[in-house]
Amino acid sequence: PLSGSPVPEITSAEIDAVVRKAAWRLIPILFLAYLINFIDRINISFAKLQMSQALGLDDVAYGIGAGMFFIGYFFFEVPSNMILERLGARRWVPIIMVAWGGATLSLAFITTPLEFYVIRFFIGFAEAGFFPGVVLFITYWFPASHRGRIMAVFMAGLAVSGIIGGPICGAIIQYMDGYAGLAGWQWLMITTGFPCVIIAAGIYFLLTDRPDHANWLSPREKQVLHVSLGNQARPKASIKAALRNFWTWNSAWIYFLLVCGGYGISFWMPTLFSQAGIESNAKIGLLVAVPNILGVIAMLLICRNSDRTQERRWHLAVCFSLIAIGYLVITSHLDSVVGLLIGFSIAHIGILAGAPLIWTIPTRMLSPAAAAVGIGVIASIGNLGGFFAPVLIGKFSQLTGSFAIGFLVIGALQVIAALWTALTVRIPR
């Protein structure tokens, strides 16, 4: 109905006001879902403190199990995004949340490494559509000039999951161990899987698929959003358009390198603090929160500045450089709790600030026809870094008896990422 209306004269202040209204309505529930999503990805990093002995897992087997999530993720990423394009986020996201929540609950009752691998694969398979689906959903609602901040607020769930999830996970493992005959790591899976069902119901009732469907927007507000988005009609998703676009593959490579940096840390932080001499699981959870607190503050500030200047390339290159520095500090201080904390904090600033900045590139440079498939391809290929990094670190740990070489390799990849970003990312302001 809006396509035949005359284009209204709108001001940046009016766009800001409508974007702010839409953000307050849509982002909080998505933020909460992402918080739970990320806790369900990394809860095994805390469970490992007990689960490895219970299941007979060495570092390589644990790395494979942690990484199997991303193999499942790889296979269902694009199909899930295409289903979301057809069904809408309001219906599809709750379905996949219930699926991954149920699978997380079932992890509490595994008894063999094979069961660990299979269920982690299925959790990745179920979760595959969530993050890229939300990225696609954001392109339906928010103009490119505002996406850095919007993505930063949404992805703050990643950092908050570490801020509150770390202490909660550590406390559950320590204080619920043995309750009702279950180990602490089993209670961790039960308590982190169940909230998915509740949040899924909230998404179904609170989310609106497109601005045209929002009865909480006035006709003028819908028109302001429609014009600011600049897409009077949304063409059918095209696989060919996505696969032929340079930005699909370049963004996938850059995202792969960032994911290597992120999960190279996430799956091993509790283990490294434990090996550095921290015996209390609850204290480890509190230590894990510190880098995430600093990271979320830096993320909001850096992404806000990137939106203000409409500059992406150098902001992102600096983020990769910080990750590399963080890895170097970690490698040099594997036996020092303070050194690890400093290294993790520096790396987290780069990881958390870089993640939303990466997604401003394909959402700006991919055509509407290429976006649904392209975002899925980027996420599926990029998230393979979540398999590559923990397996590589686990293997080097097994071969050398130290995490140093594995962390140096991942740190070197971040240097490559910084240079590659500086040389290849060119986005019109």
C-alpha positions in Angstrom: 0.0 0.0 0.0 2.9 2.3 0.5 4.5 1.8 -2.9 2.0 4.2 -4.6 2.4 6.9 -2.0 4.4 10.0 -2.7 7.9 10.0 -1.1 7.6 12.3 2.0 10.1 14.9 3.0 11.7 13.5 6.1 14.4 14.7 8.4 17.2 12.8 10.0 15.7 13.6 13.4 12.4 12.0 12.3 14.2 8.9 11.1 16.1 8.7 14.4 12.8 8.9 16.3 11.2 6.1 14.4 14.3 3.9 14.5 14.5 4.5 18.2 10.8 3.5 18.6 11.3 0.3 16.6 14.5 -0.6 18.4 12.8 -0.3 21.8 10.0 -2.6 20.6 12.0 -5.3 18.8 15.6 -5.4 20.1 15.1 -6.3 23.8 13.5 -9.7 23.1 16.1 -10.4 20.4 18.8 -9.4 22.8 17.5 -11.8 25.5 17.2 -14.6 22.9 20.8 -14.0 21.8 22.0 -14.0 25.4 20.5 -17.4 25.9 21.7 -18.5 22.5 25.3 -17.8 23.3 25.2 -19.3 26.8 23.9 -22.5 25.1 26.9 -22.4 22.8 29.6 -22.0 25.4 28.1 -23.7 28.5 30.3 -26.7 27.7 33.4 -24.5 28.4 32.4 -24.6 32.0 30.9 -28.1 31.9 34.3 -29.3 30.7 35.7 -28.8 34.2 33.7 -31.8 35.3 32.4 -33.4 32.1 35.7 -34.4 30.6 36.4 -36.8 33.4 32.8 -38.2 33.5 32.9 -38.9 29.7 36.6 -39.7 29.3 37.3 -36.6 27.0 40.9 -35.4 26.4 41.6 -31.9 24.9 41.2 -33.1 21.3 38.0 -35.0 21.9 36.6 -31.9 23.8 37.7 -29.6 20.9 35.9 -31.9 18.4 32.8 -31.9 20.5 32.8 -28.1 21.0 33.4 -27.7 17.2 30.8 -30.1 16.1 28.2 -27.4 16.8 29.6 -25.4 13.9 29.4 -28.3 11.5 25.7 -28.6 12.1 25.5 -24.9 11.8 27.2 -25.0 8.4 24.7 -27.4 6.9 21.5 -25.6 7.9 22.5 -21.9 7.8 21.3 -21.1 4.3 18.2 -23.3 4.2 17.1 -21.8 7.6 17.5 -18.3 6.4 15.4 -19.0 3.3 12.7 -20.6 5.5 12.8 -17.4 7.6 12.4 -15.3 4.5 9.2 -17.3 3.7 7.7 -17.8 7.2 8.9 -14.7 8.9 11.0 -14.3 12.1 8.0 -14.3 14.4 7.1 -17.9 13.5 10.5 -19.4 12.6 12.7 -18.2 15.4 10.5 -19.7 18.2 10.5 -23.1 16.4 14.3 -23.3 16.3 14.6 -22.0 19.8 12.5 -24.8 21.2 14.6 -27.3 19.1 18.0 -26.1 20.4 16.6 -25.8 24.0 15.4 -29.4 24.0 18.8 -30.6 22.6 20.7 -28.6 25.3 18.5 -30.3 28.0 19.4 -33.7 26.5 23.1 -33.1 26.9 22.6 -33.5 30.7 22.0 -37.3 30.1 24.8 -38.2 27.7 27.2 -41.0 28.8 29.7 -41.3 25.8 31.8 -39.0 23.6 29.8 -40.1 20.6 26.5 -38.9 22.2 28.3 -35.6 23.0 29.3 -35.2 19.3 25.9 -36.0 17.9 23.9 -33.7 20.2 26.4 -30.8 19.7 25.9 -31.3 16.0 22.2 -31.1 16.3 22.3 -28.0 18.6 24.3 -26.3 15.8 21.8 -27.6 13.2 18.9 -26.1 15.2 20.6 -22.8 16.1 21.9 -22.2 12.5 19.0 -19.9 11.5 18.9 -17.7 14.6 21.8 -15.3 14.2 21.8 -14.8 10.4 18.0 -14.7 10.6 18.2 -11.8 13.0 20.8 -10.0 10.8 18.4 -10.4 7.9 15.4 -9.2 10.0 17.4 -6.1 11.0 17.8 -5.2 7.3 13.9 -5.2 7.1 13.6 -2.6 9.9 16.7 -0.4 10.2 18.5 1.7 7.6 22.2 1.1 6.9 23.2 4.3 8.6 21.9 3.0 12.0 22.8 -0.7 11.7 26.2 -0.5 13.5 24.5 0.7 16.7 21.6 -1.6 16.3 23.8 -4.6 15.7 26.0 -3.6 18.7 23.0 -3.4 21.1 21.7 -6.8 19.8 25.1 -8.4 20.0 25.7 -7.0 23.5 23.9 -10.2 24.4 27.1 -12.0 23.5 29.0 -10.0 26.1 26.3 -10.0 28.7 26.2 -13.8 28.4 29.7 -13.8 29.6 29.1 -11.2 32.3 26.2 -12.9 33.9 26.5 -16.4 32.3 30.0 -17.0 33.5 29.3 -16.5 37.2 26.0 -18.4 36.9 27.6 -21.3 35.1 30.4 -21.5 37.6 28.1 -21.3 40.6 25.7 -24.0 39.2 28.6 -26.4 38.6 30.0 -25.8 42.1 27.0 -25.5 44.3 24.5 -27.8 42.5 27.0 -30.7 42.1 25.4 -33.8 43.5 21.9 -32.3 44.0 19.2 -34.9 43.2 21.9 -37.3 42.2 23.1 -35.2 39.2 26.5 -33.7 38.6 26.9 -29.9 38.4 27.6 -30.0 34.7 24.3 -31.9 34.2 22.4 -29.2 36.1 24.1 -26.6 33.9 22.6 -28.2 30.8 19.2 -28.4 32.3 19.1 -24.8 33.6 20.5 -23.3 30.4 18.2 -25.3 28.0 14.9 -24.6 29.7 14.7 -20.8 29.3 14.6 -21.2 25.5 11.0 -22.3 25.6 9.9 -19.2 27.6 11.7 -16.8 25.4 10.4 -18.5 22.2 6.9 -17.7 23.4 7.8 -14.1 24.0 9.2 -13.8 20.5 6.1 -15.2 18.9 3.9 -12.6 20.7 6.2 -9.5 20.6 8.0 -9.6 17.2 6.6 -8.1 14.0 8.0 -9.3 10.7 7.9 -6.1 8.6 7.2 -2.4 9.2 4.1 -2.7 7.0 2.7 -5.3 9.5 3.2 -3.1 12.6 0.0 -1.9 14.1 2.0 -0.1 16.7 3.4 2.3 14.0 1.4 5.2 12.6 1.1 5.4 8.8 3.6 8.3 8.8 6.1 6.3 10.8 5.7 3.4 8.4 6.3 5.7 5.5 9.4 7.2 7.2 10.9 3.7 7.7 10.0 2.7 4.2 11.7 5.6 2.6 14.8 5.5 4.8 15.3 1.8 4.0 15.3 2.6 0.3 13.7 -0.6 -0.8 10.2 0.0 -2.2 9.8 -3.7 -3.1 11.7 -6.8 -1.8 12.6 -9.2 -4.6 12.6 -12.9 -4.2 15.8 -14.4 -2.7 18.3 -15.4 -5.3 21.0 -18.0 -4.7 22.8 -16.9 -8.0 22.9 -13.3 -7.0 24.4 -14.1 -3.6 27.0 -16.6 -4.9 28.2 -14.2 -7.6 28.7 -11.3 -5.3 32.2 -10.5 -4.2 31.0 -9.3 -0.8 29.5 -12.6 0.1 32.9 -14.4 -0.1 35.0 -11.6 1.2 32.7 -11.1 4.2 32.7 -14.9 4.8 36.5 -15.0 4.9 36.7 -12.0 7.3 34.0 -13.4 9.5 35.8 -16.8 9.6 38.9 -15.1 10.9 37.0 -13.3 13.6 35.1 -16.4 14.7 38.5 -18.2 15.0 39.6 -15.5 17.3 36.3 -15.5 19.3 35.9 -19.2 19.9 39.6 -19.8 20.3 39.1 -18.0 23.6 35.5 -18.8 24.5 35.9 -22.6 24.7 39.1 -22.5 26.7 38.9 -19.5 29.1 37.7 -21.6 32.2 40.3 -24.3 31.5 43.2 -21.8 31.3 42.1 -20.0 34.5 41.9 -23.4 36.2 45.4 -24.4 35.0 46.7 -21.0 36.2 45.8 -22.0 39.7 42.1 -21.0 40.3 40.4 -24.0 41.9 37.0 -22.6 42.6 34.5 -22.9 39.7 32.6 -19.9 41.1 35.7 -17.7 41.0 36.4 -18.8 37.5 32.9 -17.7 36.5 33.6 -14.3 38.0 36.9 -13.9 36.3 35.3 -14.8 32.9 32.9 -11.9 33.4 35.6 -9.2 33.6 36.7 -9.3 29.9 33.1 -9.3 28.8 32.3 -6.2 30.9 35.1 -4.3 29.3 34.3 -5.7 25.9 30.6 -4.6 25.9 31.5 -1.1 26.9 34.1 -0.8 24.1 31.7 -2.4 21.6 29.0 0.2 22.2 31.5 3.1 22.1 33.4 1.9 19.0 30.2 1.0 17.0 28.6 4.3 17.9 31.7 6.1 16.6 31.7 4.0 13.5 28.1 4.9 12.8 28.8 8.6 13.5 31.6 8.7 11.0 30.2 6.0 8.7 33.6 4.5 8.6 33.9 0.7 8.8 37.3 -0.4 7.4 39.7 1.1 9.9 37.5 0.5 12.8 37.4 -3.2 12.0 41.1 -3.4 11.2 41.9 -2.0 14.6 39.6 -4.5 16.2 41.5 -7.4 14.6 44.8 -5.8 15.8 43.5 -5.8 19.3 42.5 -9.4 19.1 46.1 -10.3 17.9 47.6 -8.3 20.8 45.3 -10.1 23.2 46.4 -13.5 22.0 50.1 -12.5 22.3 49.6 -11.5 25.9 47.7 -14.7 26.7 50.4 -16.8 25.1 53.1 -15.0 27.1 51.2 -15.4 30.5 49.6 -18.9 30.5 50.7 -19.4 34.1 49.5 -15.9 35.4 45.9 -15.2 36.3 46.5 -11.5 36.0 48.3 -11.8 32.6 45.5 -14.0 31.3 42.9 -11.5 32.5 44.6 -8.7 30.7 45.0 -10.7 27.5 41.4 -11.9 27.5 40.2 -8.3 28.1 42.2 -6.8 25.2 41.1 -9.6 22.9 37.4 -9.3 24.0 37.4 -5.6 23.2 38.4 -6.4 19.6 36.1 -9.5 19.3 33.0 -7.9 20.6 33.4 -4.6 18.8 34.4 -6.3 15.6 31.5 -8.7 15.4 28.7 -6.1 14.8 31.0 -4.0 12.4 31.5 -7.0 10.2 27.7 -7.3 9.6 27.4 -3.7 8.5 29.4 -4.7 5.4 27.2 -7.4 3.7 24.0 -5.7 4.8 25.1 -2.6 3.0 26.8 -4.1 0.0 24.5 -7.1 -0.9 21.5 -6.4 -3.0 18.0 -7.2 -1.5 17.8 -10.3 -3.8 21.2 -11.5 -2.5 20.8 -10.7 1.2 18.9 -13.7 2.5 21.2 -16.3 0.9 24.3 -14.2 1.2 24.0 -13.6 4.9 23.4 -17.3 5.4 26.5 -18.2 3.3 28.6 -15.7 5.3 27.4 -17.0 8.6 27.8 -20.7 7.7 31.3 -20.4 6.3 32.4 -18.0 8.9 31.2 -20.1 11.8 33.4 -23.0 10.6 36.0 -21.0 12.5 34.2 -22.2 15.6 35.2 -25.8 14.6 38.7 -25.0 13.3 40.0 -23.0 16.3 39.1 -25.2 19.3 40.2 -28.4 17.4 43.5 -26.8 16.4 44.2 -25.5 19.9 43.2 -28.9 21.4 45.5 -30.7 19.0 48.5 -28.5 19.7 47.8 -28.9 23.4 47.9 -32.7 23.1 51.1 -32.7 21.0 53.1 -30.1 22.9 51.5 -30.2 26.4 50.9 -26.4 26.2 48.3 -24.1 24.7 51.0 -21.6 23.5 51.5 -22.7 19.9 47.7 -23.0 19.2 47.1 -19.5 20.6 50.0 -18.1 18.6 48.5 -19.6 15.3 45.1 -18.0 16.0 46.8 -14.7 16.9 48.6 -14.8 13.6 45.3 -15.2 11.8 44.1 -12.0 13.4 47.1 -10.1 12.0 46.2 -11.5 8.6 42.6 -10.4 9.1 43.6 -6.8 10.0 45.7 -6.5 6.9 43.1 -8.1 4.7 40.4 -5.8 6.0 42.5 -2.7 5.4 43.3 -3.8 1.9 39.9 -5.1 0.6 37.1 -3.4 2.4 35.9 -0.3 0.6 32.4 0.9 1.5 30.9 4.2 0.2 30.0 6.5 3.1 
